[in-house]
Amino acid sequence: MNTGTAGALAAYLLGLADDELILAHRDSEWTGHAPILEEDIAFSNLALDELGHAGLWYAAHAELLGEDPQTRPDELAYLREPADFRNVQMVELPNGDWAFSMLRQYLFDAAETVQLEALLNSQHRPIAERAAKIAQEERYHLRHTAAWVRRLGLGTEESNRRMQAALEVLYPYAQQLFQPQDGQADLVGQGYIPSEQATFADWRGRVRQDLEGADLRLPEAAESPAASRAEHSEHLAQLLSEMQVVARSDREAAW
């Protein structure tokens, strides 16, 4: 693999890792605040899983660039500035109500499931191996969140209204997960990553079926608020300020 290809693939992995990390932090904010005790525990476990997935992708990113896969993930998570993150904007949005957070998690889980299924066939073996490991947990994530989508969509008039309102906001943001970035066309051609068009079509078909089964209407096609993963909302800086404060208090400390 030449240097240019390695750099493009590392950038792709950084986006995957940042998505997982930022969503994990948002999910963790529900700890102690979820509507029922069982879901408080379940959503906390989701956050831990997403954090673990982030670590796997950060390590793969470091390996590609010849960096230390043990220490580099912590540096990437806690010592970068907001402008250096490459997560989609959907995961950095404030949690809102339970319907908003659950629907966001579902849309993300469905997208991740589609992407992982395709990455199992990646020509870069470390990616395929990590995708296989993550997919085992993601299967349960999607089952859990899809059940909540149905529960809330078919629950009461109020729960359905909240879910539909969340869907109208989140659907455009979710499409950024499938926006091609610089250099990715070559990676698709070499079999390292899946086609964004193919994964988007698969994802849209799956979520349409689940949403319609929950009496929810998939919005008409709408453009994502941001095409580039370098574009962020004002919410990311505030989130990172909270998430990074301990690590930044003493950068030489061993935790």
KAGI-V38804 format. One record per residue. RES is the residue in one small letter. SS is DSSP state (hx for helix, st for strand, lp for the rest). PSI is psi in radians with two decimals (NA if undefined). OMEGA is omega in degrees with one decimal (NA if undefined). Layout:
BEGIN
((RES & SS & PSI & OMEGA) (RES & SS & PSI & OMEGA))
END
This chain:
BEGIN
((m & lp & 2.20 & -178.7) (n & lp & 2.97 & -174.8) (t & hx & -0.72 & -179.5) (g & hx & -0.74 & 179.1) (t & hx & -0.74 & 178.8) (a & hx & -0.70 & 179.3) (g & hx & -0.74 & 179.2) (a & hx & -0.70 & 179.7) (l & hx & -0.66 & 176.6) (a & hx & -0.68 & 178.3) (a & hx & -0.68 & 177.2) (y & hx & -0.80 & -179.4) (l & hx & -0.60 & 177.9) (l & hx & -0.69 & 176.8) (g & hx & -0.77 & 177.9) (l & hx & -0.79 & -177.8) (a & hx & -0.77 & -179.5) (d & hx & -0.68 & 175.9) (d & hx & -0.84 & -177.1) (e & hx & -0.76 & -177.1) (l & hx & -0.85 & -176.1) (i & hx & -0.68 & 176.9) (l & hx & -0.65 & 177.5) (a & hx & -0.73 & 179.6) (h & hx & -0.79 & 178.6) (r & hx & -0.75 & 179.3) (d & hx & -0.68 & -178.0) (s & hx & -0.39 & -180.0) (e & lp & -0.24 & 176.6) (w & lp & -0.18 & -179.2) (t & lp & 2.13 & -176.8) (g & lp & -0.01 & -175.8) (h & lp & -0.04 & -179.2) (a & lp & 2.77 & -173.0) (p & lp & -0.42 & 177.2) (i & lp & 2.70 & -174.3) (l & hx & -0.77 & -178.5) (e & hx & -0.68 & -179.2) (e & hx & -0.48 & 174.1) (d & hx & -0.79 & 179.2) (i & hx & -0.76 & -177.0) (a & hx & -0.76 & -177.5) (f & hx & -0.55 & 174.7) (s & hx & -0.68 & 177.1) (n & hx & -0.63 & 174.9) (l & hx & -0.77 & 179.6) (a & hx & -0.75 & 179.3) (l & hx & -0.71 & 177.8) (d & hx & -0.81 & -179.7) (e & hx & -0.65 & 177.6) (l & hx & -0.72 & 177.1) (g & hx & -0.68 & 177.9) (h & hx & -0.72 & 177.5) (a & hx & -0.77 & -179.5) (g & hx & -0.67 & 178.7) (l & hx & -0.75 & -179.1) (w & hx & -0.63 & 176.3) (y & hx & -0.71 & 179.4) (a & hx & -0.71 & 177.8) (a & hx & -0.68 & 176.9) (h & hx & -0.82 & -179.1) (a & hx & -0.74 & -179.3) (e & hx & -0.73 & -180.0) (l & hx & -0.60 & -176.8) (l & lp & 0.11 & 179.4) (g & lp & 0.46 & 179.5) (e & lp & 2.96 & -177.5) (d & lp & 1.99 & -178.4) (p & lp & -0.11 & 178.2) (q & lp & -0.76 & -175.4) (t & lp & -0.49 & -174.8) (r & hx & -0.69 & 178.7) (p & hx & -0.71 & 178.8) (d & hx & -0.69 & 178.7) (e & hx & -0.73 & -179.4) (l & hx & -0.66 & -177.6) (a & hx & -0.70 & -166.9) (y & hx & -0.20 & -174.2) (l & lp & 0.07 & 175.4) (r & lp & 2.75 & 175.6) (e & lp & 2.79 & -179.0) (p & hx & -0.68 & -177.4) (a & hx & -0.30 & -178.2) (d & hx & -0.14 & -179.4) (f & lp & 2.64 & -176.2) (r & lp & 0.55 & 175.0) (n & lp & 2.75 & 174.1) (v & lp & 2.74 & -176.4) (q & hx & -0.45 & -177.0) (m & hx & -0.70 & -174.1) (v & hx & -0.29 & -178.7) (e & hx & -0.14 & 179.4) (l & lp & 2.55 & 176.4) (p & lp & 2.71 & -172.4) (n & lp & -0.55 & -176.7) (g & lp & -2.56 & 179.2) (d & lp & -3.13 & -176.5) (w & hx & -0.66 & 178.9) (a & hx & -0.75 & -179.1) (f & hx & -0.85 & -178.2) (s & hx & -0.73 & -178.7) (m & hx & -0.70 & 179.6) (l & hx & -0.69 & 176.2) (r & hx & -0.81 & -179.4) (q & hx & -0.71 & 179.4) (y & hx & -0.84 & 180.0) (l & hx & -0.69 & 178.9) (f & hx & -0.78 & 180.0) (d & hx & -0.72 & 179.7) (a & hx & -0.73 & 178.3) (a & hx & -0.76 & -179.0) (e & hx & -0.67 & 179.1) (t & hx & -0.80 & 178.6) (v & hx & -0.78 & -178.4) (q & hx & -0.72 & -179.4) (l & hx & -0.69 & 178.2) (e & hx & -0.68 & 179.2) (a & hx & -0.67 & -178.0) (l & hx & -0.27 & 175.0) (l & lp & -0.41 & -179.1) (n & lp & 0.24 & -179.7) (s & lp & 2.45 & 177.0) (q & lp & -0.16 & 174.7) (h & lp & 1.85 & -170.7) (r & hx & -0.74 & 178.8) (p & hx & -0.57 & 177.0) (i & hx & -0.82 & -179.2) (a & hx & -0.71 & -179.4) (e & hx & -0.73 & 179.0) (r & hx & -0.65 & 177.5) (a & hx & -0.70 & 179.2) (a & hx & -0.71 & 180.0) (k & hx & -0.81 & -178.0) (i & hx & -0.65 & -177.0) (a & hx & -0.54 & 179.8) (q & hx & -0.71 & 179.0) (e & hx & -0.63 & -174.7) (e & hx & -0.47 & 177.8) (r & hx & -0.70 & 179.8) (y & hx & -0.59 & 176.2) (h & hx & -0.89 & -176.2) (l & hx & -0.69 & 178.6) (r & hx & -0.71 & -178.2) (h & hx & -0.85 & -176.2) (t & hx & -0.59 & 177.0) (a & hx & -0.64 & 177.7) (a & hx & -0.65 & 178.1) (w & hx & -0.63 & 176.6) (v & hx & -0.78 & 179.1) (r & hx & -0.72 & -179.3) (r & hx & -0.77 & -178.2) (l & hx & -0.65 & 179.7) (g & hx & -0.62 & -177.4) (l & lp & 0.09 & -174.1) (g & lp & -1.41 & -179.6) (t & lp & 2.97 & 176.6) (e & hx & -0.67 & -179.6) (e & hx & -0.76 & -179.6) (s & hx & -0.64 & 176.9) (n & hx & -0.72 & 179.7) (r & hx & -0.74 & -179.7) (r & hx & -0.69 & 178.9) (m & hx & -0.74 & 179.9) (q & hx & -0.68 & 178.0) (a & hx & -0.72 & 178.3) (a & hx & -0.67 & -179.0) (l & hx & -0.69 & 179.4) (e & hx & -0.62 & 179.5) (v & hx & -0.78 & -168.8) (l & hx & -0.52 & -173.9) (y & hx & -0.80 & 176.9) (p & hx & -0.70 & 178.8) (y & hx & -0.69 & -177.1) (a & hx & -0.51 & -178.1) (q & hx & -0.33 & 177.3) (q & hx & -0.41 & 177.2) (l & hx & -0.35 & -175.6) (f & hx & 0.25 & 178.1) (q & lp & 2.15 & 177.8) (p & lp & 2.46 & 178.5) (q & lp & 2.96 & -177.3) (d & lp & 2.32 & 175.4) (g & lp & -0.09 & -174.8) (q & hx & -0.43 & 179.1) (a & hx & -0.72 & 178.5) (d & hx & -0.64 & 179.0) (l & hx & -0.65 & 176.6) (v & hx & -0.79 & -178.5) (g & hx & -0.53 & -179.7) (q & lp & 0.02 & 175.9) (g & lp & 0.27 & -179.7) (y & lp & -0.65 & -178.8) (i & lp & 2.81 & -179.5) (p & lp & 2.83 & 175.0) (s & lp & 2.30 & 178.9) (e & hx & -0.64 & 179.2) (q & hx & -0.74 & -178.9) (a & hx & -0.77 & -179.0) (t & hx & -0.61 & 177.8) (f & hx & -0.77 & 180.0) (a & hx & -0.72 & 178.6) (d & hx & -0.81 & -179.8) (w & hx & -0.82 & -178.2) (r & hx & -0.69 & 178.5) (g & hx & -0.72 & -178.9) (r & hx & -0.81 & -177.2) (v & hx & -0.58 & 177.4) (r & hx & -0.78 & -179.2) (q & hx & -0.80 & -179.8) (d & hx & -0.74 & -176.7) (l & hx & -0.75 & 178.5) (e & hx & -0.57 & 175.6) (g & hx & -0.30 & 177.5) (a & lp & 0.26 & 179.7) (d & lp & 0.68 & 177.0) (l & lp & 2.55 & -175.6) (r & lp & 2.12 & 176.4) (l & lp & 2.19 & -178.9) (p & lp & 2.76 & 173.5) (e & lp & 2.75 & -178.0) (a & lp & 2.28 & 178.9) (a & lp & 2.50 & -178.6) (e & lp & 2.54 & 175.4) (s & lp & 2.52 & 177.5) (p & lp & -0.34 & -179.9) (a & lp & 2.34 & 177.4) (a & lp & -0.62 & -176.6) (s & lp & 2.44 & 176.3) (r & lp & -0.10 & 175.9) (a & lp & -0.18 & 179.7) (e & lp & 2.27 & -177.9) (h & lp & 2.77 & 174.9) (s & lp & 3.02 & 179.4) (e & lp & -0.22 & -176.0) (h & hx & -0.45 & -175.5) (l & hx & -0.77 & -178.5) (a & hx & -0.73 & 179.7) (q & hx & -0.74 & 179.2) (l & hx & -0.81 & -177.7) (l & hx & -0.59 & 178.1) (s & hx & -0.70 & 178.6) (e & hx & -0.75 & -174.5) (m & hx & -0.58 & -172.8) (q & hx & -0.05 & -169.1) (v & hx & -0.71 & -177.6) (v & hx & -0.84 & -179.0) (a & hx & -0.63 & -177.9) (r & hx & -0.25 & -179.0) (s & hx & -0.49 & 175.8) (d & lp & 1.67 & -173.2) (r & lp & -0.29 & -178.7) (e & lp & -0.05 & -176.7) (a & lp & 2.59 & 173.8) (a & lp & 2.08 & -172.8) (w & lp & NA & NA))
END
